[in-house]
Amino acid sequence: MKRLILALVAMMAYCGTLSAQVSIYDVVPENGMKEFENDLKHQSVDAEYFSDAVYRAERRALRKERNTVDFTANLHGSQTAFSDTWQAAGDNTITILASANFLHTYKRDRFSLTNTASAKFGYNRMMMELDGTQSDVWFKNVDEVALSTAPQWAMVKDWTYGANIKFRTQFAPGYAARGDKERENPRVSNFMTPGYLDASVGFTYVLPSKSFPLKVNLAPVAMSATFRHDIETQKLDGETYVDMNYGVPTGYRSKYEGGLSVQLDFDRTWGENGWLRYRTTAYSFYGWVTSLYSGDKIAPTLRWENTIDIKANKYFSTQVYFQLYYNKAEVDKLQLSSMLSVGLTYRFNNK
């Protein structure tokens, strides 16, 4: 019995000791305030995952869908050479012709913008007699640069309205005869002599046919300007030189006319590899309002250009070019120009 009582007393003493160890009344707080810090970093995460590579790819696809680019460059040339012992008559000649055509079209919703640029420049060299001596003379035979832009807004099906602005001139001075430059005779043309600026506001109809892609622009409000920057251009008429004014009154450098204009455009390619391409543009302007100093020289203007590209393979092609031009204010005669060339070609398009 004594042993049982001693065991119970010992257990009670042990439990009292444990209770004293965890008692809150025996905890002594430290002096001062305790500050708690949170080292966790917060970052918001979207539900959708963003990929920069996917974003760039989508932007490229969108630009390609909205933009159409077509660039064509040609380099054509020929050479003939004869030795001194050649029995038949012949002159050594070299002919070089370079041309480039650029077309860019941008479309977004109801708005479209068409930009074009073209350039042609050709030189030939021929042996000729100058002041009793034989000399190699370089002579310019093709020279033209043209730029245009046409912003348009869609109206109804196949019809748009907007503006059309075109500029045309040449790069280098031109002479009436091959030896005029060496003899220091007056030139007949130069940069911005003549220069042409046509601007119009109207409506455009696009024929909904892939086999006959015709575009017709009708502009009831149009302006045609002619520039003559070099007032010293002259040509020989009989035994005297007369001014080449290109319809600009003597003493002035420009002439402006207001009226209406009509333009037709056609551009089609045949074959899977585009072996045949035909482009034509016909532009007509008739003015009824003119600047006071130009008198009564109001006359219609007609310009018709045709280009046929025949591609033998990826790098060689034949080009046929024909132009008909009539401007009564300049010359009361029909002007014609044609050219046939064979050589290298390069074409790039993004679609």
MIVOBA-515856 format. One record per residue: residue in one letter; x, y, z of N, C-alpha, C, CB in turn. Coordinates in steps of 0.2 Angstrom, whole numbers, padded with zeros to 4 digits, always signed. Glycine has a CB too. Layout:
# MIVOBA-515856
AXYZXYZXYZXYZ/...
END
This chain:
# MIVOBA-515856
M+0004-0006+0000+0000+0000+0000+0004+0006+0000-0005+0000+0006/K+0009+0006+0004+0014+0012+0004+0017+0013-0002+0019+0011+0010/R+0019+0007-0006+0022+0008-0012+0017+0012-0017+0024+0001-0015/L+0011+0010-0017+0006+0013-0022+0005+0020-0020-0001+0010-0021/I+0005+0022-0014+0004+0029-0012+0010+0033-0014+0003+0030-0004/L+0016+0031-0014+0023+0034-0016+0023+0035-0024+0029+0030-0014/A+0020+0030-0027+0020+0030-0035+0015+0036-0037+0018+0024-0038/L+0009+0037-0034+0005+0042-0035+0007+0049-0034-0002+0041-0032/V+0011+0049-0028+0014+0056-0027+0019+0058-0032+0017+0056-0020/A+0023+0053-0034+0029+0054-0039+0026+0056-0045+0033+0048-0040/M+0020+0053-0048+0017+0055-0054+0014+0062-0054+0011+0050-0056/M+0011+0064-0048+0008+0071-0047+0014+0076-0047+0004+0071-0041/A+0019+0074-0044+0025+0079-0044+0028+0080-0051+0030+0077-0039/Y+0028+0075-0055+0031+0075-0062+0026+0079-0067+0032+0068-0065/C+0020+0078-0066+0015+0082-0070+0015+0089-0068+0008+0079-0069/G+0016+0091-0062+0016+0098-0060+0022+0102-0063+0016+0099-0053/T+0027+0098-0064+0033+0101-0067+0032+0102-0074+0039+0096-0066/L+0029+0098-0078+0028+0099-0085+0023+0105-0086+0024+0093-0088/S+0018+0105-0082+0013+0111-0082+0017+0118-0081+0008+0110-0077/A+0022+0118-0077+0026+0124-0076+0030+0126-0082+0030+0123-0069/Q+0032+0121-0086+0036+0122-0091+0033+0126-0097+0040+0116-0094/V+0026+0124-0098+0023+0127-0104+0018+0133-0102+0019+0122-0107/S+0018+0135-0095+0013+0140-0093+0015+0146-0096+0014+0140-0085/I+0010+0150-0099+0011+0157-0102+0013+0162-0097+0005+0159-0106/Y+0011+0161-0091+0013+0166-0086+0020+0166-0084+0009+0165-0080/D+0024+0161-0086+0031+0161-0084+0035+0163-0090+0033+0154-0082/V+0032+0165-0096+0036+0168-0102+0038+0175-0101+0033+0166-0108/V+0044+0177-0101+0046+0184-0100+0047+0187-0107+0053+0184-0096/P+0043+0192-0110+0044+0195-0116+0051+0199-0117+0038+0199-0118/E+0053+0200-0123+0059+0204-0124+0057+0211-0124+0063+0201-0130/N+0062+0215-0123+0061+0222-0123+0060+0225-0130+0066+0226-0119/G+0056+0230-0132+0055+0232-0139+0050+0229-0143+0062+0232-0143/M+0049+0232-0149+0044+0229-0154+0047+0224-0159+0040+0235-0157/K+0043+0219-0160+0046+0214-0165+0043+0216-0172+0044+0207-0162/E+0047+0217-0177+0044+0218-0184+0045+0212-0188+0048+0224-0187/F+0039+0210-0191+0039+0205-0196+0040+0207-0203+0032+0201-0195/E+0044+0203-0207+0045+0205-0214+0043+0199-0218+0053+0206-0215/N+0040+0202-0225+0038+0197-0230+0042+0197-0236+0030+0199-0232/D+0046+0192-0237+0051+0192-0242+0048+0189-0249+0057+0187-0240/L+0042+0187-0249+0039+0185-0255+0038+0190-0260+0032+0181-0253/K+0039+0189-0267+0038+0193-0272+0032+0192-0276+0044+0193-0277/H+0028+0197-0278+0021+0196-0281+0022+0198-0288+0016+0200-0278/Q+0020+0194-0293+0020+0195-0300+0013+0192-0303+0026+0191-0303/S+0010+0197-0307+0004+0195-0310+0005+0191-0316+0000+0201-0312/V+0001+0186-0317+0002+0181-0323-0005+0181-0327+0004+0174-0321/D-0004+0183-0333-0010+0183-0337-0012+0175-0339-0009+0186-0344/A-0019+0175-0340-0021+0168-0342-0019+0165-0348-0029+0168-0342/E-0018+0170-0353-0015+0168-0360-0007+0169-0360-0018+0172-0365/Y-0004+0164-0363+0003+0164-0363+0005+0168-0369+0006+0157-0364/F+0010+0173-0369+0012+0178-0374+0019+0175-0377+0013+0185-0372/S+0019+0174-0384+0025+0172-0387+0027+0178-0392+0024+0166-0391/D+0033+0180-0391+0036+0186-0396+0037+0183-0403+0042+0188-0393/A+0039+0177-0403+0040+0174-0410+0033+0173-0414+0043+0167-0409/V+0028+0171-0410+0021+0170-0413+0019+0177-0415+0016+0167-0408/Y+0020+0182-0411+0018+0189-0412+0021+0192-0419+0019+0194-0406/R+0028+0191-0419+0031+0193-0425+0029+0189-0432+0039+0192-0425/A+0027+0183-0431+0025+0179-0437+0018+0182-0439+0025+0172-0435/E+0014+0183-0434+0007+0186-0436+0008+0192-0439+0003+0186-0430/R+0012+0197-0437+0013+0203-0440+0015+0203-0447+0018+0208-0436/R+0020+0198-0448+0023+0197-0455+0017+0195-0460+0028+0192-0455/A+0013+0190-0457+0008+0187-0461+0002+0193-0463+0004+0182-0458/L+0001+0197-0458-0003+0203-0459-0001+0208-0464-0005+0206-0452/R+0006+0210-0464+0009+0214-0468+0009+0211-0475+0016+0216-0466/K+0010+0205-0476+0010+0202-0483+0003+0202-0485+0013+0195-0482/E-0002+0201-0481-0009+0201-0483-0011+0208-0486-0014+0198-0478/R-0009+0213-0483-0011+0220-0484-0007+0223-0490-0011+0224-0478/N-0001+0220-0491+0004+0224-0495+0006+0219-0501+0010+0226-0492/T+0005+0221-0507+0007+0218-0513+0013+0221-0517+0001+0217-0518/V+0019+0218-0518+0025+0221-0521+0027+0217-0527+0031+0222-0516/D+0028+0221-0532+0030+0218-0539+0036+0223-0541+0024+0217-0544/F+0041+0220-0542+0047+0223-0545+0050+0219-0551+0053+0225-0539/T+0052+0223-0556+0055+0220-0562+0060+0224-0565+0049+0219-0568/A+0066+0221-0566+0072+0225-0568+0074+0222-0575+0077+0226-0563/N+0076+0225-0580+0079+0223-0586+0085+0226-0588+0074+0224-0592/L+0090+0223-0591+0096+0225-0593+0097+0222-0600+0102+0224-0588/H+0096+0226-0605+0097+0224-0612+0103+0227-0616+0090+0224-0616/G+0106+0224-0620+0111+0227-0624+0113+0223-0630+0117+0228-0620/S+0117+0226-0635+0119+0223-0641+0126+0227-0643+0114+0224-0646/Q+0130+0223-0647+0136+0226-0649+0138+0223-0656+0142+0224-0644/T+0140+0227-0660+0142+0225-0667+0149+0228-0668+0138+0228-0673/A+0154+0224-0671+0161+0226-0672+0163+0223-0679+0165+0224-0666/F+0167+0228-0682+0170+0226-0689+0177+0227-0689+0166+0229-0695/S+0181+0223-0692+0188+0225-0693+0189+0229-0699+0192+0218-0694/D+0195+0232-0699+0197+0237-0705+0197+0233-0711+0204+0240-0703/T+0198+0227-0712+0198+0223-0718+0191+0221-0720+0202+0217-0717/W+0186+0223-0716+0179+0220-0718+0177+0224-0724+0174+0222-0712/Q+0175+0219-0729+0173+0222-0736+0167+0226-0736+0173+0216-0741/A+0162+0224-0733+0155+0228-0733+0156+0233-0728+0149+0223-0731/A+0152+0238-0729+0152+0244-0725+0149+0242-0718+0148+0250-0728/G+0151+0245-0713+0149+0244-0706+0152+0248-0701+0149+0237-0704/D+0148+0250-0696+0151+0254-0690+0150+0250-0684+0146+0261-0689/N+0155+0251-0679+0155+0248-0673+0150+0252-0668+0163+0248-0670/T+0146+0248-0665+0141+0251-0661+0140+0247-0655+0134+0251-0665/I+0138+0250-0649+0136+0247-0643+0130+0250-0641+0142+0248-0638/T+0125+0246-0639+0119+0249-0636+0117+0246-0629+0113+0247-0641/I+0115+0250-0625+0114+0248-0618+0107+0251-0616+0119+0250-0613/L+0103+0247-0613+0096+0249-0611+0095+0246-0604+0091+0247-0616/A+0093+0250-0599+0091+0248-0593+0084+0250-0591+0096+0250-0587/S+0080+0246-0588+0073+0248-0586+0071+0245-0580+0068+0247-0592/A+0067+0248-0576+0064+0245-0569+0057+0248-0568+0069+0248-0563/N+0053+0243-0566+0046+0244-0564+0045+0242-0557+0041+0241-0570/F+0041+0246-0553+0040+0245-0546+0032+0246-0545+0044+0249-0541/L+0029+0241-0542+0022+0242-0541+0021+0240-0533+0017+0238-0545/H+0017+0244-0530+0016+0243-0523+0008+0244-0521+0020+0247-0518/T+0005+0240-0518-0002+0241-0517-0003+0239-0510-0007+0236-0521/Y-0007+0243-0506-0008+0242-0499-0016+0243-0498-0005+0248-0494/K-0019+0238-0495-0026+0237-0494-0027+0236-0486-0029+0232-0498/R-0032+0240-0484-0034+0239-0477-0042+0241-0476-0030+0243-0472/D-0046+0237-0475-0053+0238-0475-0055+0241-0481-0055+0243-0469/R-0058+0248-0481-0061+0251-0487-0055+0255-0490-0066+0255-0485/F-0049+0256-0487-0044+0260-0490-0039+0256-0494-0041+0264-0484/S-0037+0259-0500-0031+0256-0504-0027+0261-0506-0034+0252-0509/L-0020+0260-0507-0015+0264-0509-0011+0261-0515-0011+0267-0504/T-0011+0264-0521-0007+0261-0526-0001+0266-0528-0011+0259-0532/N+0005+0263-0527+0011+0267-0529+0015+0264-0535+0016+0268-0523/T+0017+0268-0540+0021+0265-0545+0027+0269-0547+0016+0264-0552/A+0032+0266-0549+0038+0270-0551+0041+0266-0557+0043+0270-0545/S+0043+0269-0562+0046+0266-0568+0052+0271-0571+0041+0265-0574/A+0057+0268-0573+0063+0271-0576+0065+0268-0582+0068+0273-0571/K+0067+0271-0587+0070+0269-0593+0076+0273-0595+0065+0268-0599/F+0082+0270-0597+0088+0274-0599+0092+0270-0603+0092+0277-0593/G+0093+0273-0609+0097+0269-0614+0102+0274-0618+0092+0266-0619/Y+0108+0271-0619+0113+0274-0623+0116+0270-0628+0119+0276-0618/N+0118+0273-0634+0122+0269-0639+0128+0273-0641+0117+0267-0645/R+0133+0269-0643+0139+0272-0645+0140+0270-0653+0145+0270-0641/M+0142+0275-0657+0143+0274-0664+0149+0278-0666+0137+0276-0668/M+0153+0276-0671+0158+0279-0674+0155+0284-0679+0163+0275-0677/M+0157+0291-0679+0155+0296-0684+0160+0301-0685+0148+0299-0681/E+0160+0304-0690+0165+0309-0692+0163+0316-0689+0166+0310-0700/L+0167+0319-0685+0166+0326-0683+0172+0330-0685+0166+0325-0675/D+0171+0335-0689+0176+0340-0691+0182+0336-0694+0178+0344-0685/G+0180+0332-0698+0185+0328-0702+0189+0322-0699+0190+0333-0704/T+0187+0321-0692+0190+0315-0689+0185+0311-0686+0194+0318-0683/Q+0187+0304-0686+0182+0299-0683+0182+0299-0676+0184+0292-0686/S+0176+0299-0673+0176+0299-0666+0170+0294-0663+0175+0306-0663/D+0171+0291-0657+0166+0287-0654+0161+0292-0651+0169+0282-0650/V+0155+0292-0652+0150+0297-0649+0145+0293-0646+0147+0302-0655/W+0143+0294-0639+0138+0292-0635+0132+0296-0636+0140+0291-0628/F+0126+0293-0638+0120+0296-0639+0114+0293-0635+0118+0297-0647/K+0110+0298-0631+0105+0295-0628+0099+0294-0632+0103+0300-0622/N+0096+0288-0632+0090+0286-0636+0084+0285-0632+0092+0281-0641/V+0084+0283-0626+0079+0282-0621+0080+0285-0615+0077+0274-0621/D+0075+0289-0612+0076+0292-0606+0069+0294-0603+0081+0298-0607/E+0067+0291-0598+0061+0293-0595+0061+0290-0587+0055+0290-0599/V+0058+0294-0583+0056+0292-0576+0049+0295-0574+0061+0295-0571/A+0045+0290-0571+0038+0292-0570+0036+0289-0563+0034+0288-0575/L+0033+0293-0559+0030+0291-0552+0023+0293-0552+0034+0295-0547/S+0019+0289-0548+0012+0290-0547+0010+0287-0541+0008+0286-0553/T+0005+0290-0538+0002+0287-0532-0006+0288-0532+0004+0291-0525/A-0010+0284-0530-0017+0284-0530-0020+0281-0524-0019+0280-0536/P-0022+0286-0519-0026+0283-0513-0033+0283-0515-0025+0288-0507/Q-0037+0277-0513-0044+0276-0515-0047+0273-0509-0044+0271-0521/W-0054+0275-0509-0059+0272-0504-0064+0269-0507-0061+0278-0499/A-0066+0263-0505-0071+0259-0508-0078+0262-0507-0071+0252-0505/M-0082+0262-0512-0089+0265-0512-0094+0259-0511-0091+0269-0518/V-0095+0256-0517-0099+0250-0518-0095+0245-0522-0106+0252-0522/K-0098+0239-0523-0095+0234-0526-0091+0236-0533-0099+0228-0528/D-0085+0235-0533-0081+0237-0539-0080+0244-0541-0084+0234-0545/W-0082+0249-0536-0081+0256-0537-0078+0259-0531-0088+0259-0538/T-0073+0263-0533-0070+0267-0528-0069+0275-0530-0062+0264-0527/Y-0068+0279-0525-0067+0286-0526-0060+0288-0523-0073+0290-0524/G-0057+0293-0526-0051+0295-0523-0047+0300-0528-0046+0289-0521/A-0040+0300-0527-0036+0304-0531-0031+0300-0535-0033+0310-0526/N-0028+0304-0540-0023+0300-0544-0018+0306-0546-0026+0297-0550/I-0012+0305-0544-0006+0310-0545-0001+0306-0549-0004+0313-0538/K+0002+0310-0554+0007+0307-0558+0012+0312-0560+0004+0304-0565/F+0018+0310-0560+0024+0315-0562+0028+0311-0567+0028+0317-0556/R+0031+0315-0572+0035+0312-0577+0040+0317-0580+0030+0309-0583/T+0046+0315-0581+0051+0319-0584+0057+0314-0586+0054+0324-0579/Q+0063+0317-0587+0069+0313-0590+0075+0315-0585+0070+0314-0597/F+0080+0310-0586+0086+0311-0582+0091+0316-0585+0089+0304-0581/A+0093+0315-0591+0099+0319-0594+0097+0323-0599+0104+0314-0596/P+0101+0328-0601+0100+0332-0607+0099+0328-0614+0105+0337-0608/G+0095+0330-0618+0094+0327-0625+0096+0332-0630+0087+0324-0625/Y+0098+0329-0636+0100+0333-0642+0096+0330-0648+0108+0333-0643/A+0095+0335-0653+0092+0333-0659+0096+0328-0663+0090+0339-0663/A+0103+0329-0663+0107+0325-0668+0113+0322-0663+0110+0330-0674/R+0116+0317-0666+0121+0314-0662+0127+0318-0661+0123+0308-0666/G+0129+0322-0665+0135+0326-0664+0134+0333-0661+0138+0328-0670/D+0128+0335-0659+0126+0341-0656+0130+0343-0650+0119+0342-0655/K+0130+0338-0646+0134+0339-0639+0141+0340-0640+0133+0333-0635/E+0144+0337-0645+0151+0338-0646+0152+0345-0649+0154+0333-0650/R+0148+0347-0653+0148+0354-0657+0145+0359-0652+0144+0353-0663/E+0143+0358-0646+0141+0362-0642+0134+0366-0644+0146+0368-0640/N+0130+0362-0648+0124+0365-0650+0119+0365-0645+0121+0361-0656/P+0114+0369-0645+0109+0369-0640+0105+0362-0639+0103+0374-0641/R+0103+0361-0633+0100+0354-0631+0092+0356-0633+0101+0352-0624/V+0089+0350-0634+0081+0351-0635+0077+0349-0629+0079+0346-0641/S+0081+0345-0624+0077+0343-0618+0082+0343-0612+0073+0337-0619/N+0080+0342-0606+0084+0342-0600+0079+0340-0594+0087+0349-0598/F+0082+0339-0588+0078+0337-0582+0073+0342-0581+0083+0336-0576/M+0067+0340-0580+0061+0345-0579+0060+0349-0585+0062+0349-0573/T+0063+0348-0591+0061+0351-0597+0061+0346-0603+0067+0356-0599/P+0055+0344-0604+0049+0346-0600+0048+0341-0594+0042+0345-0605/G+0044+0344-0590+0041+0340-0584+0034+0340-0584+0045+0342-0577/Y+0030+0335-0582+0023+0334-0582+0021+0332-0575+0021+0330-0588/L+0015+0336-0573+0012+0334-0567+0005+0334-0568+0014+0339-0561/D+0002+0328-0567-0006+0327-0568-0009+0325-0561-0007+0322-0573/A-0014+0328-0559-0018+0327-0553-0025+0327-0555-0016+0332-0547/S-0029+0322-0552-0036+0322-0553-0039+0319-0547-0037+0317-0559/V-0046+0320-0547-0050+0317-0541-0056+0315-0545-0052+0323-0536/G-0058+0308-0544-0064+0305-0547-0065+0298-0545-0062+0305-0555/F-0068+0294-0549-0070+0288-0548-0067+0282-0552-0078+0287-0549/T-0066+0276-0549-0062+0271-0552-0067+0265-0552-0055+0270-0549/Y-0067+0262-0558-0071+0255-0559-0066+0250-0560-0077+0256-0564/V-0066+0244-0557-0062+0239-0558-0066+0233-0560-0058+0236-0551/L-0065+0231-0566-0069+0225-0569-0067+0219-0566-0067+0224-0577/P-0073+0216-0563-0072+0209-0559-0070+0203-0563-0078+0208-0554/S-0065+0203-0567-0063+0198-0571-0056+0197-0571-0066+0199-0578/K-0054+0190-0569-0047+0189-0569-0044+0188-0576-0045+0182-0565/S-0048+0186-0581-0045+0186-0587-0045+0192-0591-0050+0181-0591/F-0048+0197-0588-0048+0204-0592-0048+0209-0586-0054+0205-0596/P-0042+0210-0583-0041+0215-0577-0041+0222-0579-0035+0213-0573/L-0046+0225-0581-0046+0232-0583-0048+0236-0578-0051+0232-0589/K-0045+0242-0577-0047+0247-0572-0048+0254-0576-0041+0248-0567/V-0053+0257-0575-0056+0263-0578-0056+0269-0573-0062+0262-0582/N-0053+0274-0574-0053+0280-0569-0056+0286-0573-0046+0282-0567/L-0062+0289-0570-0065+0294-0573-0064+0300-0568-0073+0293-0574/A-0061+0305-0570-0060+0311-0566-0063+0317-0568-0052+0312-0565/P-0069+0320-0566-0072+0326-0568-0068+0332-0566-0079+0326-0566/V-0063+0331-0561-0059+0337-0559-0052+0335-0559-0061+0339-0551/A-0048+0338-0564-0042+0336-0565-0037+0342-0567-0041+0331-0571/M-0031+0342-0566-0026+0347-0567-0020+0344-0571-0024+0351-0560/S-0018+0348-0576-0012+0346-0579-0007+0352-0580-0014+0344-0587/A-0001+0350-0577+0004+0356-0577+0010+0353-0581+0007+0357-0570/T+0013+0358-0585+0019+0357-0589+0025+0362-0587+0018+0358-0597/F+0031+0359-0586+0036+0363-0583+0042+0364-0588+0039+0360-0576/R+0045+0369-0588+0051+0370-0593+0056+0374-0589+0049+0375-0599/H+0060+0370-0585+0065+0373-0581+0071+0376-0584+0067+0367-0576/D+0073+0372-0590+0079+0375-0594+0076+0379-0600+0083+0369-0596/I+0076+0385-0599+0073+0390-0604+0078+0391-0610+0072+0397-0601/E+0084+0387-0610+0088+0388-0616+0088+0382-0621+0095+0388-0613/T+0083+0378-0620+0082+0372-0625+0080+0375-0632+0077+0367-0622/Q+0083+0373-0637+0081+0375-0644+0082+0370-0649+0085+0381-0646/K+0079+0370-0654+0080+0366-0660+0081+0369-0666+0074+0361-0660/L+0084+0366-0671+0086+0369-0678+0080+0369-0682+0092+0366-0681/D+0077+0374-0684+0071+0374-0689+0074+0378-0696+0065+0378-0686/G+0076+0374-0700+0079+0377-0706+0086+0379-0705+0075+0383-0709/E+0087+0385-0705+0094+0388-0704+0094+0392-0697+0096+0392-0709/T+0088+0392-0693+0088+0396-0687+0086+0391-0682+0083+0402-0688/Y+0087+0393-0676+0086+0390-0670+0079+0393-0667+0091+0389-0664/V+0075+0389-0665+0068+0391-0661+0068+0388-0654+0062+0389-0666/D+0065+0391-0650+0064+0389-0643+0060+0382-0643+0061+0394-0639/M+0062+0378-0639+0058+0372-0637+0054+0373-0631+0062+0365-0636/N+0048+0376-0632+0044+0378-0626+0039+0373-0623+0040+0384-0627/Y+0038+0368-0627+0034+0362-0625+0027+0365-0622+0037+0358-0619/G+0024+0370-0626+0018+0372-0624+0018+0378-0619+0013+0367-0622/V+0023+0379-0616+0024+0384-0611+0025+0391-0614+0029+0382-0605/P+0022+0396-0613+0023+0403-0616+0030+0405-0615+0018+0408-0614/T+0033+0409-0620+0039+0411-0620+0040+0416-0613+0041+0415-0626/G+0045+0415-0610+0047+0419-0604+0044+0416-0597+0043+0426-0605/Y+0040+0410-0598+0037+0407-0592+0041+0400-0591+0030+0406-0593/R+0040+0397-0585+0043+0391-0584+0038+0386-0583+0048+0391-0578/S+0032+0387-0583+0027+0382-0581+0020+0385-0584+0026+0381-0574/K+0015+0380-0585+0009+0381-0587+0004+0376-0584+0008+0380-0595/Y-0002+0379-0582-0007+0375-0578-0013+0375-0582-0008+0377-0571/E-0017+0369-0582-0023+0369-0585-0028+0364-0581-0023+0365-0592/G-0034+0366-0581-0039+0362-0577-0044+0359-0582-0043+0367-0572/G-0047+0353-0581-0051+0350-0585-0054+0343-0582-0048+0349-0592/L-0054+0339-0587-0056+0332-0585-0051+0327-0588-0063+0330-0587/S-0051+0321-0585-0046+0316-0588-0050+0309-0587-0040+0316-0584/V-0047+0304-0592-0049+0297-0592-0043+0293-0592-0054+0296-0598/Q-0043+0288-0588-0037+0283-0589-0039+0276-0589-0032+0285-0583/L-0036+0272-0593-0037+0265-0593-0031+0261-0592-0040+0263-0600/D-0031+0256-0587-0025+0252-0585-0027+0245-0586-0023+0254-0578/F-0022+0241-0589-0023+0234-0590-0016+0231-0589-0026+0232-0597/D-0016+0225-0585-0010+0222-0583-0012+0214-0582-0007+0225-0577/R-0009+0210-0586-0011+0203-0586-0005+0199-0587-0017+0201-0590/T-0004+0193-0584+0001+0188-0585-0002+0182-0587+0006+0188-0579/W+0001+0178-0592-0001+0172-0594+0004+0166-0592-0002+0172-0602/G+0002+0160-0591+0006+0155-0590+0008+0154-0583+0013+0155-0594/E+0009+0148-0581+0011+0146-0574+0017+0150-0571+0012+0139-0573/N+0022+0150-0576+0028+0154-0574+0028+0161-0576+0034+0150-0576/G+0023+0164-0579+0022+0171-0581+0026+0172-0587+0024+0175-0575/W+0026+0168-0592+0031+0168-0598+0029+0174-0602+0031+0162-0602/L+0022+0177-0602+0020+0182-0606+0016+0187-0601+0015+0180-0611/R+0018+0193-0602+0015+0199-0598+0013+0205-0602+0019+0201-0592/Y+0007+0207-0602+0005+0213-0606+0003+0219-0602+0000+0211-0612/R+0006+0224-0602+0004+0230-0598+0002+0236-0603+0009+0232-0593/T-0003+0239-0602-0005+0245-0606-0009+0250-0602-0010+0243-0612/T-0007+0257-0603-0010+0262-0600-0012+0268-0605-0005+0265-0595/A-0018+0270-0605-0021+0275-0610-0023+0281-0606-0026+0272-0615/Y-0020+0287-0607-0022+0293-0603-0024+0298-0607-0016+0295-0598/S-0030+0301-0606-0032+0307-0610-0034+0313-0605-0038+0305-0614/F-0032+0319-0607-0034+0325-0603-0037+0330-0608-0028+0327-0599/Y-0042+0333-0606-0045+0339-0610-0046+0344-0605-0052+0337-0613/G-0043+0350-0606-0043+0356-0602-0048+0361-0605-0037+0359-0601/W-0052+0364-0600-0056+0370-0602-0054+0376-0598-0063+0368-0601/V-0050+0375-0593-0048+0381-0589-0040+0381-0589-0051+0381-0581/T-0038+0387-0591-0030+0387-0591-0028+0394-0588-0028+0387-0598/S-0022+0394-0587-0019+0401-0584-0019+0406-0589-0012+0400-0581/L-0020+0412-0587-0021+0418-0591-0016+0419-0597-0022+0424-0587/Y-0009+0417-0595-0004+0419-0600-0003+0414-0605+0002+0419-0596/S-0007+0408-0605-0006+0403-0610-0011+0404-0616-0008+0396-0607/G-0015+0409-0616-0019+0411-0622-0024+0406-0624-0014+0412-0628/D-0025+0404-0630-0030+0399-0632-0027+0393-0634-0034+0402-0638/K-0022+0391-0631-0019+0384-0632-0021+0379-0628-0011+0385-0632/I-0028+0378-0628-0031+0373-0624-0033+0367-0629-0038+0375-0620/A-0030+0361-0628-0030+0356-0633-0030+0349-0629-0025+0356-0638/P-0033+0344-0632-0033+0337-0628-0026+0334-0629-0038+0333-0632/T-0025+0330-0624-0018+0327-0623-0020+0319-0623-0014+0329-0617/L-0016+0315-0627-0017+0308-0627-0010+0304-0626-0021+0305-0633/R-0010+0300-0622-0004+0296-0621-0006+0288-0620+0001+0298-0615/W-0003+0284-0624-0005+0277-0624+0002+0273-0624-0009+0275-0630/E+0003+0269-0619+0009+0265-0618+0008+0258-0618+0013+0267-0612/N+0012+0254-0621+0011+0247-0622+0018+0243-0620+0008+0244-0628/T+0018+0238-0616+0024+0234-0614+0022+0227-0614+0027+0237-0608/I+0026+0223-0618+0025+0216-0619+0031+0213-0617+0023+0214-0626/D+0031+0209-0611+0037+0205-0609+0036+0198-0610+0038+0206-0601/I+0041+0195-0614+0041+0188-0616+0047+0184-0612+0041+0186-0624/K+0046+0180-0608+0051+0177-0604+0053+0170-0606+0049+0177-0596/A+0060+0170-0608+0062+0163-0611+0063+0159-0605+0069+0164-0615/N+0066+0161-0599+0067+0157-0593+0068+0162-0588+0074+0153-0594/K+0070+0161-0582+0070+0165-0576+0074+0171-0577+0073+0161-0570/Y+0079+0171-0581+0084+0177-0582+0084+0180-0588+0091+0175-0580/F+0081+0177-0594+0082+0180-0600+0075+0182-0603+0086+0175-0605/S+0074+0187-0606+0067+0189-0609+0068+0194-0615+0063+0193-0603/T+0062+0195-0618+0062+0200-0624+0056+0205-0622+0060+0196-0630/Q+0058+0211-0623+0053+0216-0622+0051+0220-0628+0056+0221-0616/V+0045+0221-0629+0042+0225-0634+0039+0231-0631+0038+0221-0639/Y+0041+0237-0633+0038+0243-0630+0035+0248-0636+0043+0247-0626/F+0029+0250-0635+0026+0255-0640+0023+0261-0637+0022+0251-0645/Q+0024+0267-0639+0021+0272-0636+0018+0277-0642+0025+0276-0632/L+0012+0279-0641+0008+0284-0645+0007+0290-0641+0002+0281-0648/Y+0009+0296-0643+0008+0302-0639+0006+0308-0644+0015+0304-0636/Y+0001+0312-0641-0002+0317-0645-0003+0323-0640-0008+0316-0649/N+0000+0329-0641-0001+0335-0637-0001+0341-0642+0005+0335-0632/K-0006+0343-0644-0007+0349-0649-0003+0355-0647-0014+0350-0651/A-0003+0356-0640+0000+0362-0638+0008+0362-0639-0001+0363-0630/E+0010+0356-0639+0018+0356-0641+0019+0355-0648+0021+0350-0637/V+0016+0350-0651+0017+0348-0658+0011+0346-0661+0023+0343-0659/D+0008+0349-0666+0002+0347-0669+0003+0341-0674-0001+0353-0673/K+0006+0336-0672+0007+0330-0675+0007+0324-0670+0014+0330-0679/L+0006+0318-0673+0006+0312-0669+0013+0310-0668+0001+0306-0672/Q+0015+0308-0662+0022+0306-0660+0022+0298-0659+0025+0310-0654/L+0026+0295-0661+0027+0287-0660+0034+0285-0658+0025+0284-0667/S+0034+0280-0654+0040+0278-0652+0039+0270-0651+0042+0281-0645/S+0044+0266-0653+0044+0259-0652+0051+0256-0650+0041+0255-0658/M+0051+0251-0647+0058+0248-0645+0057+0240-0644+0060+0251-0639/L+0062+0237-0647+0063+0229-0646+0069+0228-0643+0062+0226-0653/S+0070+0224-0637+0076+0223-0634+0076+0216-0631+0077+0228-0628/V+0082+0213-0631+0082+0206-0628+0088+0206-0623+0084+0201-0634/G+0087+0203-0617+0093+0203-0612+0091+0200-0606+0095+0210-0611/L+0094+0202-0600+0093+0200-0594+0087+0203-0590+0099+0201-0589/T+0084+0199-0586+0078+0202-0583+0078+0198-0576+0071+0200-0587/Y+0075+0202-0571+0074+0200-0564+0067+0202-0562+0080+0202-0559/R+0063+0198-0559+0057+0200-0556+0056+0197-0549+0051+0197-0561/F+0053+0201-0545+0052+0199-0538+0044+0201-0536+0057+0202-0533/N+0041+0197-0533+0034+0198-0530+0033+0194-0524+0028+0197-0536/N+0029+0197-0519+0028+0193-0513+0022+0189-0513+0028+0199-0508/K+0019+0188-0518+0013+0184-0519+0013+0180-0525+0006+0188-0518/
END
